[in-house]
Each structure stands twice: as structure tokens, then as C-alpha cells.
Amino acid sequence: MGIICFNVMLFSTNTFRLFFVAAIACAHLIAAEETATESERELAAAKAGQRKWLERFDVKVGDNPLKNGWEGGNLEDGKLDFQYIWQLGNTFLRSRWIPGTEANALKKSYDWDTSEFPYLKWKWRVQKFPAGAKILEGKKSDAAAQVYLLWKGFPTYYVIKYFWATDDAVGTVLEQGTPLIGKLRGVVVRSGGKTGEWHTESRNVAEDFRKYFGGDPPGKVRGIAILSDADETKTQSEADYDDIEVSKKP
Ligand SMILES: [Ca+2]
């Protein structure tokens, strides 16, 4: 469809109006095609009980995420910058770190059994990387996009963070916490790259838990969070999120 539309637009340059009409028509066609494909995929997977949507952000632009089941994760000052953005028939969530705040974060309670649905999949794209950030260096530890999971064991809480880092090597692992407070492991799953490009991640969360904590998860995942920050580097940090799902297969 993309090539056909490109050609239509290329050969519709007689007048600006024709070009404009062709461009709009192509945008609708691409959106319709993506929607149809996505709908078919969703229907088939749901019918087979293979996956469940956690969040697609397909709500009205201008809505407040805090009214759609999400809570502010920035407890210090409560300042947040999250917006629903609509493009090509789809709505997604944009997160932009506000200078002077600790982080731009949202969290949502979501119980899910990783023994039944081990995979977490989501789409994200970075708009602005925090320049000079280094995950393992406390005074530079920022990332444009992060997805967190929480397990409530007793007495230990467990957190796995998935980072899209500025330039740390993929596979870099951040270790924080103690058994009495909680243990956190953060892994860089993507690093750098072009801004403005969507990427999809698929993680076997049950396997990651065993790998990073050395045993099975203490029950279900209890919550998920997304975060952008640049408070250490005092630069900028911005990313988009969409289509978060859990599934039985990658
Ligand atoms: Ca969406």
C-alpha cells in the first residue's frame, strides 16, 4: 500500500489540490488497512485466548490518563505531562519530562499471571533522548522511555525495568535494592537509534524474572508503570507508548 500511495502522490503533482487530496486518501487507506489487519489479528488471538490487551490508549484526544485507570507515579511534586495523540486513525500516549521534576511517570494496577501469559509486548518510540545519559551512573541515570513491572512478595517487592537508553549497550543491567526493601533489576532492551520511529518489544517476563532474581515470581504481576526522565542530566526526555499486551506466545 505504501508504494502504491507513493506513486499516486508522485504522479499527482499537477496541482497542489490534487496532491493534497491524494495524500489524504492514501492516509485513510493506510489507516483502514492497518486497522483491518490489526482487528483481524486481535480477533483471532482473542478468540484463541492467546493474549489480553493491557492498554491501547484508544480514547478521546484531550482525555486525562488519570481518569482512565492510570495513577501519577511522580509522588514528589505531582507535575505530569502526558497527552493522547491521534495520528492515522490511531491514538497513543505521549510522555514528556517536565524540567525541574524528578520523573514523568504513570502507573496502573494490573494483575496478571506470568505462568499463563509469560510475554509482555508493547510499542514505543523516542522523540527526545536525554543527552549524555548513562544508566549505571547515578548522576547521569536517565532514559527517554522505561516500562516497569511490580511483584509484591513478602517481605520483598520485586521490580523489573525495561529501558530504552540513550547509548548504553543492550543487555546492560542495573541492580538496586535490598531484600528488606525491594529488589530492582533494570535491563537495557533498546539503545539510541532514530527518534520518531516506532519499535515493538516482546519480553518473556517469567524468564526475565528467573534470570534476574534467581527464582519464580512471587505470584502475579501487580502493576505496570511507564516513565521518562532527564532530572540527572538536566536535558530532555520524551517518548510515545501504545499497544501494551500480555500473551502466551511472543
Ligand atoms: Ca492506540
Residues whose N, C-alpha, C, O or C-beta is under 5 A from the ligand:
A	BS01	CA	R56 F57 D58 N90 T91 F92 D242 D243
